[in-house]
Amino acid sequence: MYSRVAAYHAQQGHVLEADADGPQRRGQRADRPRNRFPDDFIFGAATAAYQVEGAWDLDGKGESIWDHLLHSGGKITDDGGTGDVAADSYHKFREDVQLLKELNVDVYRFSISWPRILPDGGVDRVNQAGIDYYNKVIDELLAHGIQPMVTMYHWDLPQKLQDLGGWANPVLADYFVDYAELLFEKFGDRVKLWTTFNDPCTFAGGYQGADGKALAPRVDLPGVADYLLARTVLIAHARAFRLYSHRFRHVQKGRVGITLCCTWFEPATSSVEDQRAAETALQFELGLYAHPIFSREGDFPVVVKQQVEAHSKAEGRRRSRLPPLTSHEIAEIRGSADFLGLNHYTTRSVRAGESGRVPSMQHDSGAVTSHLESYPVSPAPWLRCIPWGFRKTLRWVSAQYPGCPIVITENGWGDAGGLHDDMRLTYFSAYLSELLHAINEDGVKVFGYIAWSLLDNLEWIFGYTVRFGLYHVDFEDPDRPRKARASAKFLAEVFRTKQLLPEHFKPSAVASDK
Ligand code: GBH
């Protein structure tokens, strides 16, 4: 270990020389080596309840929409796998904390299963065993010097609330705020980093079709229920944030944000149409949720409102399928976050044109997306390793929402599952290198980086066929043993030293563009 660090110091001068004029060129101060993260930067690893916990009906837990879908008969996921046992983190969380220690993380990002705490969704029936479980997880983390970062909702809605229409029903905001209040009351003395929702853009997919690839709950109302969901989620998020500020913040002194997913959309050509389409695609994916919260003016992005309204009229509707926010709602949502959590994985190519069903968000966006064929592809075919898209995403986000503190809440690579995961290691080193360029040269305010995922886990509809874990899990073995992959050892060093070694710190595609 020492020799690696010494070798690094010997080469550091070389790294500085190679890109010495970066910050000066942009009028910033080079106050640390370019391959170093800020001293107070936080590193972590993430999971989500349904994907790792198992114990789907143990100790009073209620049914979630994922339990419901994957128990609905037949082979739903690619390998027929379910989250019934998953990585069994419900029983093995102490071992997981040991892995987190080994990884040298500052934070562990995990989600709370709403139906484990509130089996029917409402606070009229609290499951004490669920509260006890998360108390134990939180205490174990703190005992080992690891900060808990809690996601309140990572897609496992209590089925009873789906029976009410799920997120298409605005009443869900009331249920969510009650749930959030309970979490602040029970865990807020120890949890200082909260996100309300994980990636609504993706879980809206559960309302955009009912085919074999669709996520739960498989409501087939694209271009309608997904926009209703967006409104409910934004209101639920904002009210939970306001509640924290009024009732808890002064005592608990934590931070509350939201996690949104942002694919980078690269114009297929330099034509004005394709460039505009790529920008619009970003507004439909990220802007739909981020603009109401993080922009100065609030509300949905103008381009989204205009295009959905125009299509809705053309379809003979009396009103836009995107439900308008009242001025009161706009004000309540605007500024309702202490930080933005960003999940970033990959980049797609965009040209202007029509695609998707009518109606659908895809059709409304006027953007046709496709793969960038020449980049390495994961067995999860949506995922390609395109590191420069990460820096472009960060620059775009910080230009759109200036000053907004960002934490990367997910970034990672899926493979078939071996222990010698060279491609994952390559992915992490290349993406971390781009992240450093964004922070140290572009001045993007990123305060943390959390890798997806600590463990192999139920990859939703892909089942266990695609693995994202830093630790391999043997799902054939009832004991679900964990084993470190090469990438875990690599990240443990990055997290410990808060820097990339010169061989991992690459010149950036974006920098050479200019
Ligand atoms: C994350 O979202 C999730 O938060 C996490 O739970 C999950 O395990 C992780 O991804 C890895 O997948 O229609 O087949 O082209 C990532 C969001 C998921 C958005 C895949 C785009 C395209 C699926 N992305 N999705 S497909």
Boltz pocket constraint, residues with backbone or C-beta under 6 A from the ligand:
constraints:
  - pocket:
      binder: B
      contacts: [[A, 48], [A, 51], [A, 198], [A, 199], [A, 202], [A, 213], [A, 261], [A, 343], [A, 345], [A, 381], [A, 382], [A, 410], [A, 452], [A, 458], [A, 459], [A, 460], [A, 468]]
      max_distance: 6.0
